[in-house]
Amino acid sequence: IKIYASTSGYSPSTFTVKKGVPVKLLFSADKYAGCGVQLIMPDFGVSVIAIEGQELPVQFTPNQEGVFAYRCSMNMFKGQMTVVA
């Protein structure tokens, strides 16, 4: 799943994955994205800062169903990941 941060937020701002299936995110950001250059998924221990021109890989396996938020460091950019059975 590719997540891109621009001045208008994260794209996509929502996505769905399956419980127990490893997830690989590729995170990148526009150099003008401000605090959006950081992606934090507190429920999964994810915190990365984009480097201009690169896609940063992030891998984890969601082991519970539900809706989980992701955000920037200032909580201005937000998104949601839904985990289904």
C-alpha positions in Angstrom: 0.0 0.0 0.0 1.5 3.3 -1.0 0.8 6.3 1.2 1.8 9.7 0.0 1.7 13.0 2.0 1.1 16.2 0.2 0.1 19.7 1.5 -3.5 18.5 1.5 -3.0 15.4 3.6 -2.4 11.7 3.2 -3.4 9.8 0.1 -5.1 7.4 0.6 -6.6 8.6 3.8 -8.4 5.3 4.4 -7.6 1.7 3.4 -8.5 -1.8 4.4 -6.2 -4.8 5.2 -6.8 -8.4 6.5 -6.1 -9.5 10.1 -3.1 -11.8 10.3 -1.8 -10.9 6.8 1.5 -8.9 6.8 1.1 -5.3 5.6 3.8 -3.5 3.7 3.4 0.3 3.4 5.5 2.4 1.1 5.5 5.9 2.6 6.6 9.1 0.8 6.0 12.8 1.0 6.1 16.0 -0.9 8.8 18.3 0.4 6.2 20.9 1.2 4.0 18.5 3.3 5.2 20.1 6.6 4.5 17.8 9.6 2.9 15.3 7.2 6.4 14.0 6.3 6.0 11.9 9.4 3.6 8.9 9.6 2.7 7.5 13.0 0.6 4.4 13.6 0.7 4.2 17.4 -1.2 0.9 17.6 1.5 -0.8 15.6 4.6 0.9 16.8 5.1 2.7 13.5 6.8 6.1 13.3 8.7 7.1 10.1 9.9 10.3 8.6 9.9 10.5 4.8 13.1 11.4 3.0 12.5 13.4 -0.2 12.4 11.3 -3.3 12.3 8.0 -1.5 9.6 5.5 -0.5 10.2 4.2 3.0 9.0 0.6 3.5 7.2 -0.2 6.7 6.1 -3.7 7.6 3.8 -5.1 10.3 1.1 -7.7 10.8 -2.2 -6.5 12.3 -3.5 -9.2 14.7 -6.8 -7.6 15.7 -9.8 -6.3 13.8 -10.9 -2.7 14.0 -10.3 0.8 12.8 -6.9 2.2 13.6 -5.8 5.8 13.1 -2.6 7.1 11.6 -1.4 10.7 11.8 1.4 13.1 11.6 3.5 14.4 14.6 1.1 17.4 15.1 -2.1 15.4 14.6 -3.0 17.6 11.7 -2.8 15.0 9.0 -5.0 11.9 9.7 -6.1 8.7 8.2 -7.6 5.3 9.1 -6.7 1.7 8.5 -9.5 -0.8 8.8 -8.5 -4.4 9.7 -11.1 -7.1 8.7 -11.2 -10.9 9.3 
